[in-house]
Amino acid sequence: MDLFSPKIAYASLDSFIGKVNSEIINPLILFLFALAIVFFLYGILEFLMNQESEEAKSTGRNHMIWGILGITIMLGVWTIMNIILNTLNINYVDVDGGAIDVKGDQLQ
């Protein structure tokens, strides 16, 4: 038993990037994507409910445009992140359903 030596945990950059992607970036992208969809749907509702007012219709139209822009940006960020992960051949450990998928191998 070695009581005086420091216990050091080593982690590779691949596992760090994979963990950051799975724990921080993907949930953030999902949240912002859902927010953009809600903003778009709010714009549609505002556009349809205010047919008599041209100003309210233009506000609804602007909300729809910004919602589509937000959806496009989030899809772009998600695509770029997956391109980076696939280029560097980084696969993170996924423990859904009791199976662990590491580098394409299935372990039970």
N, C-alpha and C positions, 0 to 999 in steps of 0.2 A: 504494500500500500504506500503510495507516494503522496504524502500530505502537503509537501511544500512546492511542488511544481504546479505552474498555472494550467488550468484546464482551458484549452483553446479549441474552439469549434471552427473548422474551415468550411467555407462555402465558395462555390465557384461563381463566376460572373453569370454564367448561363442560368444557374438556379435562382440567382438574385433577380435577374431580368424577368424570368418566367414567373416568379412569385409576385413581383411588382405588377406585372401584366394581369395576372389572374386575380389578385387581391385588391388592387387599387384602380388600375386603368379600365379594365372591362366593366366593373360596376359603375364607374363614373361615366363611361360612354353610354351604358345602358340607361342610366338616370337622365342624362342630357338628351338622349334620343327620345325617351318617353316625354320629357318636358317639351321638346320641339313638336312632337305629335299633338300634345295637348294644346299648345299654342296655335298650331295649324287648325285644329278642330274648333277652337274658340273663334278664330278668324272666320271660318265657314259659318258658324252659328251667328256671329255678329253681322256678317254680310247678308245672310238670309232673313234675319229678324228685322233688319232696318232697311227695307226696300224703299221706303219713302224718303229717306234722308241720304243725299249724295255724299255728305261728309262722313256719315257713319259707314256707308258702303265702302268708301275709300280707306277708312281705318281698318275695316274687316279685310279688305284686299291686301293692305300692308301687313297685317298679322299673318295672313296666309303665305305671303311671299317670304316673310322672315321665318316662318315655320318650315317652309320648304328649304330655305337656305340652311337652317339649323340641322335638318335631317341630312342634307347633303354633306355638310361639314362633319357630322358624326360618322356617317358612313365612310368618308374619306379618311378620318383619323383611325377608324377601326381597320380599314384596308391597309393603310400604311403600317400600322403596328403589326398586323399579321404578315405583311411582306418582310418586315425586319426580322421577326421571329423565325420565319421560314428560311430566310436567307442565311441567318446565323445557325440554323438547325437547332433551335432551342425549343424543347418540349417540356412543359412543366408537368408535375405529377397531378393527375386528376383522379380523385378518389370517389367519384360518383358511382353508386350502385355496387360498391364493394370491389370493383376492378381498378387496377392501377395501370395506367397507360404511360409507359416511359419509352420514348424513342420508337413508338409504333408496336411494341411488344405488349401482349396482354398477360398480366399476372393475376392469379386468383388468390 
